């Protein structure tokens, strides 16, 4: 059985699942007797209680939204709410500047453009990420060159970066995937040695920290997403953060049709290339009202994740991620590495299926997306053939087969979404009990029952 869900479809199905009223939270053995038959083999599930739904809405947010709709000041040029959010979000992260954008993808595209990543350039990036990271580079006719993934942290392995640098390399883009901060010190050191800017893809890392600083202020620019599944959601939306005011002024001009803005001026109003990638007033008002909620919920996710990681640390066959030194993640997803050998050869897909039957919605999430066809479509296009030599494109395509760390991660990682971590601490035992229940019967499950 092949089980392949996109991250967003997985989140949607998890949040929308409606189950019967819950049982008292006790161990699997207490509830079912030992040994309990797995639900996948006809037994009763560990959990029949709903997980917290996502996204969540509060009625007290509505008056501000209605006021904006009635005012007719819907776009950022006719109202104050976007600027208010930018100031508040910058303050929250400890950044000098913030620019709100139409999406996380557009935030990445703006950052790449303003840092002079152009057609024919190369950007070193993590392969283990949502596809928007790839597309933001490809849309500008640049080449996403993949450094490998560290199987223990699931983030970019700094030791694999320098071997990918060529005379075409223009930037490095680490991804704080699942809200797990990358090890930024060695990444920034490599970038400095080679004179390269660094763009943080922090689209899943609101309030994550590395060595006392928030993600989004650890490099030249940081990019965030506020898409519906995110911890700070407004349907769509994004932001760019940083401490270089002149750089953010250029971002502002570019995202607003090339209009002059503060230090970024010219003889005429439209003095540079630009596009319309602005955030709407309603989105900003939604986001402003959720900032306190974001901080409260982040603390709850972190506490529940810490409990799980401690309990799973000594469990054979289940490996929690190793965090970069000095980092504090925010767990957009909670990932684990699964070793089928410790489960009597039970395949990862069968393990996922058995856990879902117990009421624990796991997924495999990301796979080796560079083999899906989008890179073939790009490098076989007229534009890429004009920009890169046939030899370089051939070497590039072959390099995709030499990412052993990422291949291992894609083949062994399972994860559940952040809304599970918003349940009560006692609910985390359901996850642990389901794992133990599946492990106890893994041989039978592997044989097909």
QUINOR-V902896 format. One record per backbone hydrogen bond with DSSP energy under -1.0 kcal/mol. NH is the residue of the N-H (numbers start at 0). CO is the residue of the C=O. Records with the same first field share a line. If there is no record, write none. Layout:
# QUINOR-V902896
NH->CO  CO
This chain:
# QUINOR-V902896
9->5
10->6
11->7
12->8
13->9
14->10
15->11
25->23
30->26
31->27
32->28
40->37
41->38
42->37
46->357
60->57
61->58
64->60
65->61
66->62
67->63
68->64
69->65
70->66
71->67
73->71
77->74
83->79
84->80
85->81
86->82
87->83
88->84
89->85
90->86
91->87
92->88
93->89
94->89
96->241
98->239
100->237
101->276
106->102
107->103
108->104
109->105
110->106
111->107
112->108
113->109
114->110
115->112
116->111
119->140
120->117
121->167
122->142
123->170
124->144
125->172
128->126
132->129
134->130
135->131
137->133
138->134
140->137
141->136
142->120
144->122
146->124
149->154
153->149
156->147
159->156
160->157
163->160
164->161
168->165
169->121
171->196
172->123
175->200
176->174
178->175
179->176
183->181
187->183
188->184
189->185
190->186
191->187
192->188
193->189
195->190
198->171
199->220
200->173
201->199  222
204->201
207->204
208->327
209->212
210->325
212->209
214->207
216->213
219->197
220->197
221->240
222->199
223->238
225->236
227->234
229->226
233->225
235->233
237->100
238->223
239->98
240->221
241->96
247->243
248->244
249->245
250->246
251->247
252->248
253->249
254->250
256->274
257->252
258->255
259->268
260->263
263->260
264->262
270->268
274->253
276->254
280->73
283->279
284->280
285->281
286->282
287->283
288->284
289->286
290->287
293->289
294->290
295->291
296->292
297->293
298->294
299->295
300->296
301->297
302->298
303->299
304->300
305->301
306->302
307->303
308->304
309->305
310->306
311->307
312->308
314->311
317->314
318->336
321->151
326->323
327->208
329->178
331->177
333->415
335->413
336->318
337->411
338->316
341->338
342->339
344->339
345->342
350->346
351->347
352->348
353->349
354->350
355->351
356->352
357->353
358->355
359->354
361->359
362->414
368->366
370->367
371->368
376->372
377->373
378->374
379->375
380->377
384->380
385->381
386->382
387->383
392->388
393->389
394->390
395->391
396->392
397->393
398->394
400->397
401->398
406->402
407->403
408->404
409->405
410->406
411->407
412->408
413->335
414->362
415->333
417->331
419->416
421->418
422->419
426->423
427->424
428->425
429->426
431->427
432->428
433->429
434->430
435->431
436->432
437->433
438->434
439->435
441->438
444->440
445->441
446->442
447->444
448->443
